[in-house]
Amino acid sequence: MQFRDVIGHDHIKGQLMANVQAGRISHAQLFLGPDDSGTLAIALAYARFILCHDKGEDDSCGKCPSCLKFSKLAHPDLHFFFPSAPNQEHKKDVSSKLFLPRWREILEGTPYFTYRQWLEHLGIENKQAIINTEDCNNIIRALGLKSYEGKYKIIFVYMTEKLYYAAAPKLLKVLEEPPKNTLFLMVSENKDLVLNTILSRTQILKVSHPSEEEISQALAEKTGTDPARAKQIAFLSDGSVSEALRLVKHSGEVMADFDSFREWMRYCYKKDTSKIIKWAEETSRGGREKQKSFFQYGLKIFRLCLLHNYDAASLIRLEGEEKDFISKFSPFINHRNAIQIVAAFNTAITHLERNANPKILFTDLSFQLVRLMHS
Ligand SMILES: [Zn+2]
């Protein structure tokens, strides 16, 4: 991750690089913002820039020995800490150190994963993950090590709010009087959950979602997505870079979702029971994740219909068949049935997560839609 790979946030990037160039590096910095906005990506690019031997005006070099080690996420002066919990692989005592291979694995994919995706990656999505006492001991240990390259040593903490409160006092002292050339780079989503004693010793850098334009431009430039499609995806993803990248990866599926959704709504509108049942049967054959994302797609379409009803101009960024469909379909969505439709979809998503039979779920939801659409 270099600064050039970070989507949007030109101002923050410029500020951070200027601080490093001027030798004004704060010893503890907290990157605060939604987990899908790019906080992790920015913090990583910053860490790399600090450690780079041959930094340029506007980025790390990408080629020096430090950058090469960084690319493999194996820089000896970079120490990662993050929330974890026992899983299938490590059933008892856990620590960031044990899960480091998994951490590298997810980062090699993209630093734009959400916290939930991290938990899913470890197979602990239903557990409370924490940065535990063992992690705090390891942080103290890392502080005692000599810096390998004789420059900075970076303690990188992902999701600082998950720091186990009973283990935190150990850290406070070092945050107050950090050893020379030690930097704490912390990422957090919710300031209210971070211990006040940490906040008061930290420089906070607020990160918000990049703009729709920044996302669509980056998608077109970096992923080779067709510009019109990139605009559409940026619009559908509401500023979430993680969601935008997911949609790019499944761009074909998004179109398939659209076709399937349009078909489904037609059958519901016509109250065509036999077609509804056949559709439910076919759709229920896909995997659970795919079905969930289909429902989420449906929710977006309903939301767009409501927007269309209130203010058609907000749809300008949607193009082609989707735009046509929404303008034709939106008269059937109104303030009377919208709340119930959204609730029915959300219930269906919850049931899917609890392993409900998808065929029954799709059929049942279809009949609710028939009723709501004609009410
Ligand atoms: Zn370099």
Boltz pocket constraint, residues with backbone or C-beta under 6 A from the ligand:
constraints:
  - pocket:
      binder: B
      contacts: [[A, 48], [A, 51], [A, 52], [A, 53], [A, 54], [A, 55], [A, 60], [A, 61], [A, 62], [A, 63], [A, 64], [A, 65], [A, 66], [A, 67]]
      max_distance: 6.0
